C-alpha cells in the first residue's frame, strides 16, 4: 500500500521523505519546497495507509451505486484519496507550489502508531495547523476532541500449594488479582471522563491448586493529559498495597498509548475556518461530540499544534467486512480541502 501511495503522490511539486518502518511498512512524508521557505504558514495533512485486516482475510473492492466497499476504504483510504485528489487539482492549476504544505502517511496507526510517532512529530512540531483525514462522521461533524487511550498488562505471582492439604502455605494469585481488578475499576470517574476497563483475565491450573499466577489486561481512557499519570500512579499504589496484604508480587507494564486530543482555542479557530469551506460545499460543519477512540490527531495535539480530524468521506462499517464509503462525499470533501488550502 505504501508503494501505491508513493506512486499516487508523485506530483512535481512534492518531495518525498521515507522513514523505514521497524516491523511495519514505510512511513511517508510528501512536502512542497514552500514548506521550508515559509515556516510560519506550514499546514500539515495527516493520514495512514495501514488497515486492521490481516492479509487474505478481506480483499478486493467494488462499487455499489454511490457506495464503494472494500478493506480500509473508510479507515482510511478514502481520506488518502481526498488528500490526493485535492493536491492533484491544486497542482494542475499551479497553486500547489506556493503552499507550505506536507502530507504525512504512516503505516502503523491501527496499532497505536508505536513506530511512526517520532516521524510524525518531526513534521508536526513545525506546523501552524494540522488536518487529519480519518473517516467523516455521519453528519460531517468536525472532530476537535478525542479521549486519550492507555493500556496496562498486569502479572501476579503467588505460590502454588495443595488446596486441601497445604492451603495456608499457598499465596493465591487469582485472589490478589481480583482485589486489584476491583481497585482498578473503581478509578472510573465519568464526571472527569476517566474510564478503566479490565478486558481479559486468566490464571490458575486446577480447582484444587492454590494458583501460582494470574494476569489481566486493562484499557483506560481519559480527557486530560494529567489524568494519565494519575491513573498510573493509583494503579501502582494499589498493586503495592495488595502485594503487602496478600504476599503476592505484581508486575505492571504499560501506560498512556495516546494522549487526549483536547479542544483548544487554536483548534476551535481552525475548526471554524475549515467549517466555512465545508459549508460552502454543502457539507455539515458542526463540531463533533467527544469521541472515545484515538487517532494520530491526539499525538499532534500533544505538541500544542491546532488540529482537527474526521475530514475524510462519510461511510460506515469501521473494521468490518461491510466497510464502505459514500462516494459523493469524497468529492465534497475534496472540494472543501481545495477551498481551505487555496485560502490558506
URZI-V847748 format. One record per residue. N is the residue number from 1. RES is the residue in one letter. SS is DSSP state (@ for helix, = for strand, . for the rest). Layout:
BEGIN
N:RES:SS / N:RES:SS
END
This chain:
BEGIN
1:X:. / 2:X:@ / 3:X:@ / 4:X:@ / 5:X:@ / 6:X:@ / 7:X:@ / 8:X:@ / 9:X:. / 10:X:. / 11:X:. / 12:X:. / 13:X:. / 14:X:. / 15:X:= / 16:X:= / 17:X:= / 18:X:= / 19:X:= / 20:X:. / 21:X:. / 22:X:. / 23:X:. / 24:X:. / 25:X:. / 26:X:. / 27:X:= / 28:X:= / 29:X:= / 30:X:= / 31:X:= / 32:X:. / 33:X:. / 34:X:@ / 35:X:@ / 36:X:@ / 37:X:@ / 38:X:. / 39:X:@ / 40:X:@ / 41:X:@ / 42:X:. / 43:X:= / 44:X:= / 45:X:= / 46:X:= / 47:X:= / 48:X:= / 49:X:. / 50:X:. / 51:X:. / 52:X:. / 53:X:. / 54:X:. / 55:X:. / 56:X:. / 57:X:. / 58:X:. / 59:X:. / 60:X:. / 61:X:= / 62:X:= / 63:X:= / 64:X:= / 65:X:. / 66:X:. / 67:X:= / 68:X:= / 69:X:= / 70:X:= / 71:X:. / 72:X:. / 73:X:@ / 74:X:@ / 75:X:@ / 76:X:@ / 77:X:@ / 78:X:@ / 79:X:@ / 80:X:@ / 81:X:@ / 82:X:@ / 83:X:@ / 84:X:@ / 85:X:@ / 86:X:@ / 87:X:@ / 88:X:@ / 89:X:@ / 90:X:@ / 91:X:@ / 92:X:@ / 93:X:. / 94:X:. / 95:X:. / 96:X:@ / 97:X:@ / 98:X:@ / 99:X:. / 100:X:. / 101:X:= / 102:X:= / 103:X:= / 104:X:= / 105:X:= / 106:X:= / 107:X:. / 108:X:. / 109:X:@ / 110:X:@ / 111:X:@ / 112:X:. / 113:X:. / 114:X:. / 115:X:. / 116:X:. / 117:X:@ / 118:X:@ / 119:X:@ / 120:X:@ / 121:X:@ / 122:X:@ / 123:X:@ / 124:X:@ / 125:X:. / 126:X:. / 127:X:. / 128:X:. / 129:X:= / 130:X:= / 131:X:= / 132:X:= / 133:X:. / 134:X:. / 135:X:. / 136:X:. / 137:X:. / 138:X:. / 139:X:. / 140:X:. / 141:X:. / 142:X:= / 143:X:= / 144:X:. / 145:X:. / 146:X:= / 147:X:. / 148:X:= / 149:X:= / 150:X:= / 151:X:= / 152:X:= / 153:X:= / 154:X:= / 155:X:= / 156:X:= / 157:X:= / 158:X:. / 159:X:= / 160:X:. / 161:X:= / 162:X:= / 163:X:. / 164:X:. / 165:X:. / 166:X:. / 167:X:@ / 168:X:@ / 169:X:@ / 170:X:. / 171:X:= / 172:X:. / 173:X:@ / 174:X:@ / 175:X:@ / 176:X:@ / 177:X:@ / 178:X:@ / 179:X:@ / 180:X:@ / 181:X:@ / 182:X:@ / 183:X:@ / 184:X:@ / 185:X:@ / 186:X:. / 187:X:. / 188:X:. / 189:X:= / 190:X:. / 191:X:. / 192:X:. / 193:X:. / 194:X:= / 195:X:= / 196:X:= / 197:X:= / 198:X:= / 199:X:= / 200:X:= / 201:X:= / 202:X:= / 203:X:= / 204:X:. / 205:X:. / 206:X:. / 207:X:. / 208:X:. / 209:X:= / 210:X:= / 211:X:. / 212:X:. / 213:X:= / 214:X:= / 215:X:= / 216:X:= / 217:X:= / 218:X:= / 219:X:= / 220:X:= / 221:X:= / 222:X:= / 223:X:. / 224:X:. / 225:X:@ / 226:X:@ / 227:X:@ / 228:X:@ / 229:X:@ / 230:X:@ / 231:X:@ / 232:X:@ / 233:X:@ / 234:X:@ / 235:X:@ / 236:X:@ / 237:X:@ / 238:X:@ / 239:X:@ / 240:X:@ / 241:X:@ / 242:X:@ / 243:X:@ / 244:X:@ / 245:X:@ / 246:X:@ / 247:X:. / 248:X:. / 249:X:= / 250:X:= / 251:X:= / 252:X:= / 253:X:= / 254:X:= / 255:X:= / 256:X:= / 257:X:= / 258:X:= / 259:X:. / 260:X:. / 261:X:= / 262:X:. / 263:X:. / 264:X:. / 265:X:@ / 266:X:@ / 267:X:@ / 268:X:@ / 269:X:@ / 270:X:@ / 271:X:@ / 272:X:@ / 273:X:@ / 274:X:@ / 275:X:@ / 276:X:@ / 277:X:@ / 278:X:@ / 279:X:@ / 280:X:@ / 281:X:. / 282:X:. / 283:X:. / 284:X:. / 285:X:. / 286:X:. / 287:X:= / 288:X:. / 289:X:. / 290:X:. / 291:X:= / 292:X:. / 293:X:. / 294:X:. / 295:X:. / 296:X:@ / 297:X:@ / 298:X:@ / 299:X:@ / 300:X:@ / 301:X:@ / 302:X:. / 303:X:. / 304:X:. / 305:X:. / 306:X:. / 307:X:= / 308:X:= / 309:X:= / 310:X:. / 311:X:. / 312:X:. / 313:X:. / 314:X:. / 315:X:= / 316:X:= / 317:X:. / 318:X:. / 319:X:. / 320:X:. / 321:X:. / 322:X:. / 323:X:. / 324:X:= / 325:X:= / 326:X:= / 327:X:@ / 328:X:@ / 329:X:@ / 330:X:@ / 331:X:@ / 332:X:@ / 333:X:@ / 334:X:@ / 335:X:@ / 336:X:@ / 337:X:@ / 338:X:@ / 339:X:@ / 340:X:@ / 341:X:@ / 342:X:@ / 343:X:. / 344:X:.
END
